[in-house]
């Protein structure tokens, strides 16, 4: 099959005040995104100067110039830029040809061009894939922006006065001479609570993310309308349709096979991330059935940190499917990536697993240009320990919860955040709370102590802090759902969207590597979300129906192993090899964070962590990222093009 297009970076500006867009400015914005598309670039400015579009291309399939963008229709009245892939483009193309449309390329971007001619902005909901799309309709002087259903591909915009700019990453905005990005103080507490700024907000005042499954239309007078064309639906108990277990197993198998197979199209080398967990094992197992050559697999581990190292399990899977396997070991020197990671995330990002994800992406790119991942399996099939904890907590009598909490409070805190005592204490501390608060506390970095963390004067400027505000945009979907479906809905719209998918996109695209996620296939999501709870989580066993559907592919040792999160052993490193870098950044008298964060409290955290009685590695990493960002901002604001070699 030909035609799946490319990963890339898109950007643009539209003006409603009659002033012309400067092509040179759009080109500077575009070239901030060179890492997303190092192969070719494109630029379009409309005849009347009202719009400018910039494009960077990473060639994956249909490598000819015919697929370069911005891609016009026959008379140049419609231009399209696509970041991503449209998996159903062949059937759409066939239908469009029958309707009289003529194609000059095999790219899926051109399918969007003609689909827009046929259906207008409603064409977006006919697309199945991962995408961020910009369509310029020159006849109506109208800009259409759209983002895929789960938010795999990013898209940001800033609407100010009579102008609007948009881009795949916020860093493109720093190259625009007329827009000075200001820190949104209200986003800072959210970052320290969750480790990220929840959508659609960003760290920068006025800059917003286009929400997943949304079409955003900008008219020639500056009027803006938006509508959602898809949302993940987790039904109430009463709305779940009955289905036999054999039928559910067969359907999960069929949909997963289809999802993997349609993501194997590539004219460049292709491989897979392999963690040794259930999800990546299934992806690799299916790839090995569909591909004639051995699958190239890539894993990452940590020296002298068995609680974080999964390479032995990955090796087991690689041997099972006879893959061409490569593994990498991360050592404390990887900490030097912090500035690069902050740059690629357009600000601080609290998920420490960005380090191994970046490293495995960089080394994988030396051998392949496309990689399949297991992202979304835990979110769809209830794979996280906290999902089971939420269900258990709802069944435990309040008196028993109180006793557990009392016992946990007098027990010594574990020196590792992954130790069993640390996990029991986290469970006990929140078990008696309402579900939404319980889940938030379990996943937060600074929850009870965020007010202590923030500098007093800054705290007064952002009070009150609403820890559950991030749920507001989908809170109306929660009533009536089972405990498990409430947790799945919350996780799907928060952690998956704002942490996991952001990390995967930025770390792979930083290295010009395309990542594809079969578990986030729309048809698979719609089906699995509607299954009964017991087919996902039963008696503490996670991913029940998925394990049954692929029993033949999952080695027994992988079936039996417990869930191991993907992260960095900062608890150990900050007491040893990274002791001095921690001092240099957080204990310096001229640290930039002091305008926002209490230096006294930070010093106390460092002291507590080094005493070895508590593991605050993730909290310290979060503050380190924040400090690194504040030190970098003046250079980012210089308006010079900052390349991805930062």
Secondary structure as the mmCIF struct_conf table of DSSP 4:
data_model
#
loop_
_struct_conf.conf_type_id
_struct_conf.id
_struct_conf.beg_label_comp_id
_struct_conf.beg_label_asym_id
_struct_conf.beg_label_seq_id
_struct_conf.end_label_comp_id
_struct_conf.end_label_asym_id
_struct_conf.end_label_seq_id
STRN STRN1 UNK A 6 UNK A 15
BEND BEND1 UNK A 16 UNK A 18
HELX_LH_PP_P HELX_LH_PP_P1 UNK A 19 UNK A 22
HELX_RH_AL_P HELX_RH_AL_P1 UNK A 23 UNK A 31
TURN_TY1_P TURN_TY1_P1 UNK A 32 UNK A 33
HELX_RH_3T_P HELX_RH_3T_P1 UNK A 34 UNK A 36
STRN STRN2 UNK A 38 UNK A 38
BEND BEND2 UNK A 39 UNK A 39
STRN STRN3 UNK A 40 UNK A 45
TURN_TY1_P TURN_TY1_P2 UNK A 47 UNK A 48
BEND BEND3 UNK A 49 UNK A 50
STRN STRN4 UNK A 51 UNK A 59
BEND BEND4 UNK A 61 UNK A 61
BEND BEND5 UNK A 64 UNK A 64
HELX_RH_3T_P HELX_RH_3T_P2 UNK A 65 UNK A 67
BEND BEND6 UNK A 69 UNK A 70
STRN STRN5 UNK A 71 UNK A 72
TURN_TY1_P TURN_TY1_P3 UNK A 74 UNK A 75
BEND BEND7 UNK A 76 UNK A 77
STRN STRN6 UNK A 78 UNK A 86
TURN_TY1_P TURN_TY1_P4 UNK A 87 UNK A 88
HELX_RH_AL_P HELX_RH_AL_P2 UNK A 89 UNK A 98
TURN_TY1_P TURN_TY1_P5 UNK A 99 UNK A 100
BEND BEND8 UNK A 104 UNK A 105
HELX_RH_AL_P HELX_RH_AL_P3 UNK A 108 UNK A 119
HELX_RH_3T_P HELX_RH_3T_P3 UNK A 120 UNK A 126
STRN STRN7 UNK A 129 UNK A 137
TURN_TY1_P TURN_TY1_P6 UNK A 138 UNK A 141
STRN STRN8 UNK A 142 UNK A 147
BEND BEND9 UNK A 149 UNK A 150
BEND BEND10 UNK A 153 UNK A 153
STRN STRN9 UNK A 156 UNK A 160
TURN_TY1_P TURN_TY1_P7 UNK A 161 UNK A 162
STRN STRN10 UNK A 163 UNK A 167
BEND BEND11 UNK A 168 UNK A 169
HELX_RH_3T_P HELX_RH_3T_P4 UNK A 170 UNK A 175
TURN_TY1_P TURN_TY1_P8 UNK A 177 UNK A 178
STRN STRN11 UNK A 183 UNK A 183
HELX_RH_AL_P HELX_RH_AL_P4 UNK A 185 UNK A 194
BEND BEND12 UNK A 195 UNK A 196
HELX_LH_PP_P HELX_LH_PP_P2 UNK A 197 UNK A 198
TURN_TY1_P TURN_TY1_P9 UNK A 199 UNK A 200
BEND BEND13 UNK A 203 UNK A 203
STRN STRN12 UNK A 204 UNK A 204
TURN_TY1_P TURN_TY1_P10 UNK A 205 UNK A 206
STRN STRN13 UNK A 207 UNK A 209
HELX_LH_PP_P HELX_LH_PP_P3 UNK A 210 UNK A 211
TURN_TY1_P TURN_TY1_P11 UNK A 212 UNK A 213
STRN STRN14 UNK A 214 UNK A 218
TURN_TY1_P TURN_TY1_P12 UNK A 220 UNK A 221
BEND BEND14 UNK A 222 UNK A 222
STRN STRN15 UNK A 224 UNK A 228
HELX_RH_3T_P HELX_RH_3T_P5 UNK A 237 UNK A 239
HELX_LH_PP_P HELX_LH_PP_P4 UNK A 240 UNK A 242
HELX_RH_AL_P HELX_RH_AL_P5 UNK A 245 UNK A 261
TURN_TY1_P TURN_TY1_P13 UNK A 262 UNK A 263
BEND BEND15 UNK A 267 UNK A 268
STRN STRN16 UNK A 270 UNK A 273
BEND BEND16 UNK A 276 UNK A 277
HELX_RH_AL_P HELX_RH_AL_P6 UNK A 278 UNK A 290
BEND BEND17 UNK A 292 UNK A 293
HELX_LH_PP_P HELX_LH_PP_P5 UNK A 294 UNK A 295
STRN STRN17 UNK A 296 UNK A 302
TURN_TY1_P TURN_TY1_P14 UNK A 303 UNK A 304
TURN_TY1_P TURN_TY1_P15 UNK A 306 UNK A 308
HELX_RH_AL_P HELX_RH_AL_P7 UNK A 311 UNK A 321
TURN_TY1_P TURN_TY1_P16 UNK A 322 UNK A 322
STRN STRN18 UNK A 324 UNK A 330
HELX_RH_3T_P HELX_RH_3T_P6 UNK A 332 UNK A 337
HELX_RH_AL_P HELX_RH_AL_P8 UNK A 338 UNK A 344
TURN_TY1_P TURN_TY1_P17 UNK A 345 UNK A 346
BEND BEND18 UNK A 347 UNK A 347
TURN_TY1_P TURN_TY1_P18 UNK A 352 UNK A 353
HELX_RH_AL_P HELX_RH_AL_P9 UNK A 354 UNK A 364
TURN_TY1_P TURN_TY1_P19 UNK A 365 UNK A 367
BEND BEND19 UNK A 369 UNK A 369
STRN STRN19 UNK A 370 UNK A 373
TURN_TY1_P TURN_TY1_P20 UNK A 375 UNK A 376
HELX_RH_AL_P HELX_RH_AL_P10 UNK A 377 UNK A 381
TURN_TY1_P TURN_TY1_P21 UNK A 382 UNK A 382
BEND BEND20 UNK A 384 UNK A 384
HELX_RH_AL_P HELX_RH_AL_P11 UNK A 385 UNK A 395
BEND BEND21 UNK A 396 UNK A 396
HELX_RH_AL_P HELX_RH_AL_P12 UNK A 398 UNK A 410
BEND BEND22 UNK A 411 UNK A 411
HELX_LH_PP_P HELX_LH_PP_P6 UNK A 412 UNK A 414
BEND BEND23 UNK A 415 UNK A 416
TURN_TY1_P TURN_TY1_P22 UNK A 417 UNK A 418
BEND BEND24 UNK A 419 UNK A 419
HELX_RH_AL_P HELX_RH_AL_P13 UNK A 420 UNK A 430
TURN_TY1_P TURN_TY1_P23 UNK A 431 UNK A 432
BEND BEND25 UNK A 433 UNK A 433
HELX_RH_AL_P HELX_RH_AL_P14 UNK A 435 UNK A 443
BEND BEND26 UNK A 445 UNK A 447
TURN_TY1_P TURN_TY1_P24 UNK A 448 UNK A 449
HELX_RH_AL_P HELX_RH_AL_P15 UNK A 450 UNK A 453
STRN STRN20 UNK A 454 UNK A 454
HELX_RH_AL_P HELX_RH_AL_P16 UNK A 456 UNK A 462
HELX_LH_PP_P HELX_LH_PP_P7 UNK A 463 UNK A 463
BEND BEND27 UNK A 464 UNK A 464
HELX_LH_PP_P HELX_LH_PP_P8 UNK A 465 UNK A 465
TURN_TY1_P TURN_TY1_P25 UNK A 467 UNK A 468
HELX_RH_3T_P HELX_RH_3T_P7 UNK A 469 UNK A 477
TURN_TY1_P TURN_TY1_P26 UNK A 478 UNK A 480
HELX_RH_AL_P HELX_RH_AL_P17 UNK A 483 UNK A 493
TURN_TY1_P TURN_TY1_P27 UNK A 494 UNK A 494
HELX_RH_AL_P HELX_RH_AL_P18 UNK A 495 UNK A 495
HELX_RH_PI_P HELX_RH_PI_P1 UNK A 496 UNK A 500
HELX_RH_AL_P HELX_RH_AL_P19 UNK A 501 UNK A 509
TURN_TY1_P TURN_TY1_P28 UNK A 510 UNK A 512
STRN STRN21 UNK A 514 UNK A 517
HELX_RH_3T_P HELX_RH_3T_P8 UNK A 518 UNK A 520
HELX_RH_AL_P HELX_RH_AL_P20 UNK A 522 UNK A 529
TURN_TY1_P TURN_TY1_P29 UNK A 530 UNK A 530
BEND BEND28 UNK A 531 UNK A 531
HELX_RH_3T_P HELX_RH_3T_P9 UNK A 533 UNK A 535
TURN_TY1_P TURN_TY1_P30 UNK A 536 UNK A 536
STRN STRN22 UNK A 537 UNK A 538
TURN_TY1_P TURN_TY1_P31 UNK A 539 UNK A 540
STRN STRN23 UNK A 541 UNK A 542
BEND BEND29 UNK A 543 UNK A 543
HELX_RH_AL_P HELX_RH_AL_P21 UNK A 544 UNK A 549
TURN_TY1_P TURN_TY1_P32 UNK A 550 UNK A 553
BEND BEND30 UNK A 554 UNK A 554
HELX_RH_AL_P HELX_RH_AL_P22 UNK A 556 UNK A 560
BEND BEND31 UNK A 561 UNK A 561
HELX_LH_PP_P HELX_LH_PP_P9 UNK A 562 UNK A 563
HELX_RH_AL_P HELX_RH_AL_P23 UNK A 570 UNK A 573
TURN_TY1_P TURN_TY1_P33 UNK A 574 UNK A 578
HELX_RH_AL_P HELX_RH_AL_P24 UNK A 579 UNK A 586
BEND BEND32 UNK A 587 UNK A 587
TURN_TY1_P TURN_TY1_P34 UNK A 589 UNK A 590
HELX_RH_3T_P HELX_RH_3T_P10 UNK A 592 UNK A 595
TURN_TY1_P TURN_TY1_P35 UNK A 596 UNK A 596
STRN STRN24 UNK A 597 UNK A 597
HELX_RH_AL_P HELX_RH_AL_P25 UNK A 599 UNK A 610
TURN_TY1_P TURN_TY1_P36 UNK A 611 UNK A 612
BEND BEND33 UNK A 613 UNK A 614
HELX_RH_AL_P HELX_RH_AL_P26 UNK A 617 UNK A 636
TURN_TY1_P TURN_TY1_P37 UNK A 637 UNK A 638
BEND BEND34 UNK A 640 UNK A 640
TURN_TY1_P TURN_TY1_P38 UNK A 644 UNK A 645
#
